[in-house]
Amino acid sequence: MNSSVLVLIDWENITKDIRRQKNIPEKFSYEVALKKLFAWIKSEVDEVFDTFLFAPLYITYTDYQLLFDNHLVPITCPKVPLGSAEKRDTVDPILIEKGSKWITHPSLTHVCLVSGDSDFVPLLKKGKVRGLLVMISGFDPALSKDPDHPSFSKELGEMADVSPKTGQKMVHYFSPEI
């Protein structure tokens, strides 16, 4: 049986530490980071079933050419829900809602979450109940702006399964440095 992965990317989370930095590294490329990410994914599974990228509209607008060039179609998530006076992030709830539906596809063997956010642990637990192997890619803690508060949660890292191919935990660090 071929292995097949659903890739869910929390683009705002994976890029937030980089966007906040005052001094972006000289040798820096999201393009390189995405190529490394998909090379790692393809080294673990036979096929990518589908990829969904979640982000607020302003980020997808800013990164549109990069996303288009990498065949990533964004799902835009409003920062301020229409008709609501309170400002809140909707990326996580929308990713969880859509991901919970998509992980039920019978051809999937893996789910890959690209985020460092522990809010997704319940979604990954649902995937494990379905028998899916969990792959995690998060922002490299070594590049974190605040080492005391890394953007890659310990709880999320613990959700990663051991690779049937390498025998190592399926954790990849999303690193845009060349």
Buried (B, 14 or more C-beta within 10 A) or exposed (E): EEBBBBBBBBBBBBBBBBEEEEEEEEEBBBEBBBEBBBEBBEEBBEEBBBBBBBBBEEBBEBBEEBBEEBEBEBBBBBBEEEEEEEEEBBBBEBBBEBBEEBBEEEEBBBBBBBBBBBBBBEBBEBBBEEEBBBBBBBBBBEBBBEEEEBBBBEEBBBBBBEBEEEEEBBBBBBBBBE
